[in-house]
Amino acid sequence: MKDSDLMVTADEIYNLTTKLLAEGKPQFAVAAALTMIGLQIYKTSLSKEDYHKMVDSISETRDQVLSLHELNPSNSLESFH
């Protein structure tokens, strides 16, 4: 996978996410669905050992995750309430 593929895909998912939130979908429902789908893709695509490594890596980097407000102050969750 190329970095450009990741960035294009991330932008598309981000745009869909902000659209769903702007339509009034519950924030936690959107987050839960995205997380569930991501984990399902990993579990389907990776060996059991690699899946566990991926989930551990995600957990270990939890403090590095930026909020939507940090990513784009004009698209904070407050604008979706």
CNS distance restraints for C-alpha pairs under 8 A (distance, minus, plus):
assign (resid   1 and name CA) (resid   5 and name CA) 6.55 0.50 0.50
assign (resid   1 and name CA) (resid   6 and name CA) 7.31 0.50 0.50
assign (resid   2 and name CA) (resid   6 and name CA) 6.59 0.50 0.50
assign (resid   3 and name CA) (resid   7 and name CA) 6.23 0.50 0.50
assign (resid   4 and name CA) (resid   8 and name CA) 6.10 0.50 0.50
assign (resid   5 and name CA) (resid   9 and name CA) 6.08 0.50 0.50
assign (resid   6 and name CA) (resid  10 and name CA) 5.91 0.50 0.50
assign (resid   7 and name CA) (resid  11 and name CA) 6.05 0.50 0.50
assign (resid   8 and name CA) (resid  12 and name CA) 6.32 0.50 0.50
assign (resid   9 and name CA) (resid  13 and name CA) 6.20 0.50 0.50
assign (resid  10 and name CA) (resid  14 and name CA) 5.94 0.50 0.50
assign (resid  11 and name CA) (resid  15 and name CA) 6.08 0.50 0.50
assign (resid  12 and name CA) (resid  16 and name CA) 6.24 0.50 0.50
assign (resid  13 and name CA) (resid  17 and name CA) 6.01 0.50 0.50
assign (resid  14 and name CA) (resid  18 and name CA) 6.16 0.50 0.50
assign (resid  15 and name CA) (resid  19 and name CA) 6.10 0.50 0.50
assign (resid  16 and name CA) (resid  20 and name CA) 6.19 0.50 0.50
assign (resid  17 and name CA) (resid  21 and name CA) 6.24 0.50 0.50
assign (resid  17 and name CA) (resid  30 and name CA) 7.19 0.50 0.50
assign (resid  18 and name CA) (resid  22 and name CA) 5.97 0.50 0.50
assign (resid  18 and name CA) (resid  75 and name CA) 7.67 0.50 0.50
assign (resid  19 and name CA) (resid  23 and name CA) 6.19 0.50 0.50
assign (resid  20 and name CA) (resid  24 and name CA) 6.61 0.50 0.50
assign (resid  20 and name CA) (resid  25 and name CA) 5.60 0.50 0.50
assign (resid  20 and name CA) (resid  30 and name CA) 7.53 0.50 0.50
assign (resid  21 and name CA) (resid  25 and name CA) 5.12 0.50 0.50
assign (resid  21 and name CA) (resid  26 and name CA) 6.88 0.50 0.50
assign (resid  21 and name CA) (resid  27 and name CA) 6.42 0.50 0.50
assign (resid  21 and name CA) (resid  30 and name CA) 7.61 0.50 0.50
assign (resid  21 and name CA) (resid  80 and name CA) 5.70 0.50 0.50
assign (resid  22 and name CA) (resid  79 and name CA) 7.81 0.50 0.50
assign (resid  22 and name CA) (resid  80 and name CA) 5.18 0.50 0.50
assign (resid  24 and name CA) (resid  80 and name CA) 6.77 0.50 0.50
assign (resid  24 and name CA) (resid  81 and name CA) 7.35 0.50 0.50
assign (resid  25 and name CA) (resid  29 and name CA) 7.23 0.50 0.50
assign (resid  25 and name CA) (resid  30 and name CA) 6.93 0.50 0.50
assign (resid  26 and name CA) (resid  30 and name CA) 6.37 0.50 0.50
assign (resid  27 and name CA) (resid  31 and name CA) 6.22 0.50 0.50
assign (resid  28 and name CA) (resid  32 and name CA) 5.85 0.50 0.50
assign (resid  29 and name CA) (resid  33 and name CA) 6.03 0.50 0.50
assign (resid  30 and name CA) (resid  34 and name CA) 6.20 0.50 0.50
assign (resid  31 and name CA) (resid  35 and name CA) 6.09 0.50 0.50
assign (resid  32 and name CA) (resid  36 and name CA) 5.94 0.50 0.50
assign (resid  33 and name CA) (resid  37 and name CA) 6.06 0.50 0.50
assign (resid  34 and name CA) (resid  38 and name CA) 6.08 0.50 0.50
assign (resid  35 and name CA) (resid  39 and name CA) 6.15 0.50 0.50
assign (resid  36 and name CA) (resid  40 and name CA) 6.10 0.50 0.50
assign (resid  37 and name CA) (resid  41 and name CA) 6.18 0.50 0.50
assign (resid  38 and name CA) (resid  42 and name CA) 6.31 0.50 0.50
assign (resid  39 and name CA) (resid  43 and name CA) 6.03 0.50 0.50
assign (resid  40 and name CA) (resid  44 and name CA) 6.04 0.50 0.50
assign (resid  41 and name CA) (resid  45 and name CA) 5.98 0.50 0.50
assign (resid  42 and name CA) (resid  46 and name CA) 5.69 0.50 0.50
assign (resid  42 and name CA) (resid  51 and name CA) 6.15 0.50 0.50
assign (resid  42 and name CA) (resid  54 and name CA) 7.86 0.50 0.50
assign (resid  43 and name CA) (resid  47 and name CA) 7.39 0.50 0.50
assign (resid  43 and name CA) (resid  48 and name CA) 7.22 0.50 0.50
assign (resid  43 and name CA) (resid  51 and name CA) 5.70 0.50 0.50
assign (resid  46 and name CA) (resid  50 and name CA) 5.66 0.50 0.50
assign (resid  46 and name CA) (resid  51 and name CA) 5.46 0.50 0.50
assign (resid  47 and name CA) (resid  51 and name CA) 5.96 0.50 0.50
assign (resid  48 and name CA) (resid  52 and name CA) 6.29 0.50 0.50
assign (resid  49 and name CA) (resid  53 and name CA) 6.29 0.50 0.50
assign (resid  50 and name CA) (resid  54 and name CA) 6.08 0.50 0.50
assign (resid  51 and name CA) (resid  55 and name CA) 6.24 0.50 0.50
assign (resid  52 and name CA) (resid  56 and name CA) 6.06 0.50 0.50
assign (resid  53 and name CA) (resid  57 and name CA) 6.03 0.50 0.50
assign (resid  54 and name CA) (resid  58 and name CA) 6.15 0.50 0.50
assign (resid  55 and name CA) (resid  59 and name CA) 6.22 0.50 0.50
assign (resid  56 and name CA) (resid  60 and name CA) 6.06 0.50 0.50
assign (resid  57 and name CA) (resid  61 and name CA) 6.27 0.50 0.50
assign (resid  58 and name CA) (resid  62 and name CA) 6.43 0.50 0.50
assign (resid  61 and name CA) (resid  65 and name CA) 7.10 0.50 0.50
assign (resid  66 and name CA) (resid  70 and name CA) 5.78 0.50 0.50
assign (resid  66 and name CA) (resid  71 and name CA) 6.40 0.50 0.50
assign (resid  67 and name CA) (resid  71 and name CA) 6.35 0.50 0.50
assign (resid  68 and name CA) (resid  72 and name CA) 6.00 0.50 0.50
assign (resid  68 and name CA) (resid  73 and name CA) 7.27 0.50 0.50
assign (resid  68 and name CA) (resid  75 and name CA) 6.67 0.50 0.50
assign (resid  68 and name CA) (resid  76 and name CA) 5.41 0.50 0.50
assign (resid  68 and name CA) (resid  77 and name CA) 6.90 0.50 0.50
assign (resid  69 and name CA) (resid  73 and name CA) 4.39 0.50 0.50
assign (resid  69 and name CA) (resid  74 and name CA) 7.14 0.50 0.50
assign (resid  69 and name CA) (resid  75 and name CA) 6.24 0.50 0.50
assign (resid  69 and name CA) (resid  76 and name CA) 4.24 0.50 0.50
assign (resid  69 and name CA) (resid  77 and name CA) 7.09 0.50 0.50
assign (resid  72 and name CA) (resid  76 and name CA) 6.83 0.50 0.50
assign (resid  74 and name CA) (resid  79 and name CA) 8.00 0.50 0.50
assign (resid  75 and name CA) (resid  79 and name CA) 6.49 0.50 0.50
assign (resid  76 and name CA) (resid  80 and name CA) 7.58 0.50 0.50
assign (resid  77 and name CA) (resid  81 and name CA) 6.98 0.50 0.50
